[in-house]
Amino acid sequence: MIDELAADAARFGDDDEIRRILEDVAALTRMGFVAVARITEARWIACQVLDQIDFGMSPGDELRISTTICNDIRESGNAVVIDDVSADPRWNTHPAPALYGFKSHVSLPIILSDGTFFGTLCAIDPHPRKLAQADMVPTLRRFADHVASIVSQRPAMQPQTFRTIST
């Protein structure tokens, strides 16, 4: 049986509007993996993904929340933008970059119309990327807000099968 949270995340596993947003984020950032993830205190569940780097995630797949930077976004409510993990003292010792093999990362909170934290719009790439530009974060914030609007308005879809990615 699929639990309610996983079913909630799966509602957005094949959404055309969200797919276009992920494509736009990938084009803007030049990053190879972009996802909308459902985040709670205990779980990270992929809702929809654009994977051009063979990261290996599909909608419904889970990561251990304690190994993700998205958990930091859930706790703080703030965006995280990392051009190059190795040059960023705040993040170069975090377990996620080494565990998942990325050099650049961007993640923005998705806050629903009722003020509820849903998850994140996140992107990673195995190469450093110039992300901390003046216009980049506001543009990505608009994408995250658009995802929030979609999530707030969509009815439930049929759930999918889920698996946890072992690390």
N, C-alpha and C positions, 0 to 999 in steps of 0.2 A: 504494500500500500504506500502511496506517495503522501507525504505529510503536507499540511496546508501551506507552509512557507515555501517549500519546493514547488508546489503547484502554482503559487502566486508568482514566483520567479519565472516559471515556464510560460506564463501568459504572453511574455514578450520575446519568446525565442525565435519567432519568424514574423516580425513586424516590419512592413515596408518602410514606414516613416523612420523608425529607429535605425533600420539598415542604412538609409540615406544619411542620417546623422553620423553614424559610424564611418561611412565612406568619406564624408566631409572632414571629419576629425583626422582620419588617416592622411588625407590629401594635405590638409593644413599643417599638420605636425610632422609629416613624413615618417610616421611611426607605423610599424608593421602589425601590431596587435592592438585592437580597440574593443572595449566591451562596456556594456551596462551590467553592473553587478548588484544583486540584492544583498545588503549587508545588515547583519544584526550583531548583537554582542557575541553570539556564539557561532555565526556562520557567514561564509562568503559563497554566494551561488551565482554563476554566470547566467544572465538572462538572455542576452544576445551578444554575439561576438563576430568580429571581423578579424580573421587570423591569416595574415599574409606571410608569417614567419614560422609557421608550423609549431606554434606554442603548444598546440594539442588540446585546446579546450573547445567544448561545445555547450550550447545552452543546457542548463541544468547541472553541469559539472560544478564541483565544489573544491575550494582550497581551504586548508586549515586557516581560520581567521587570524590566529596568532602569528602567522607567517606573512601577513599582507600589510602593505602600507595603507591600503584602504581602511583597515581597522583604525589607523591613526586619524583618518579623515572622519570616521564615525565618531570617535572620541572628541575631536576638536571642532568639527564642523567647518574646517578650513581646507581650501585647496592645497595640494602639494604639487610643486613643479620642480623637477630635477633634470637639468640639462645633461649632466654627467655625474653619475653616482660617485665615481672615484675622486672627483674634485669637490664633492659636497660633504663637509665634515658632519653635518647633521644626519646624513643618510648613508655614508659609506661603511658604517658598521652595522646597519640594519640587516637582518638575515634575508630579506626578500630579494635584493639584487643578486646575491650569490646563488641563492636557492633556485631562482627562476631565470637567471641568466640575462638580466637586462642592465643597460647602462643609462637609459633615460626613462623617465616616468612622469606622467601627469595624471592627476586624479582630482575630480571635482565632486562635491556632494550633490546628490539629487534630493531636493526637498520638495515634497508634494504640496499641493495647494492648501491642504489643511495644516501645514507646518511639520508634518511627519518626515523624519529622515528615512528615505527609501533605500539608498545605496549610493553608488558612485558611477560616474562616467570616467573610465580610466583607459590609459594607453601606455604601452611599454614598447621598447625597441632594444635590440642588442647593441645598438650604436648610440653614441652621444648625439643629442639633437639640441638645436637652439630653440628653447621653449620659453625662456623668461624674457620675452620681448614685450614691449609696452602694449601692443594690441592683441597678443596671443591669449592671455588669460581672460580678458573680457569677452572675446569671441567664444572661447571654450565654455565660459560661464553661460552664455546664451544657448549654446548647444545643450548643456546640462539642464537649463531651465526648460528648454523645449522637450527634452525627454521627460522631465517632471510633469509637464502638461499632458503629454501622451499617456503616461502611466496613470495619472489622476483620472483620466477620462475613459480608459479602455475597459470593456467588460472582460471577464475571465475567459481564457481559451482552454482547450483541452490540455491537460498536463502531459509531459513527456517522461521518458525513463531517465534516471539520474545516476551518476557515478561520482565518486570522490577521487580526485587526482592524488595519488600517493607521492610523497616527497622523500 
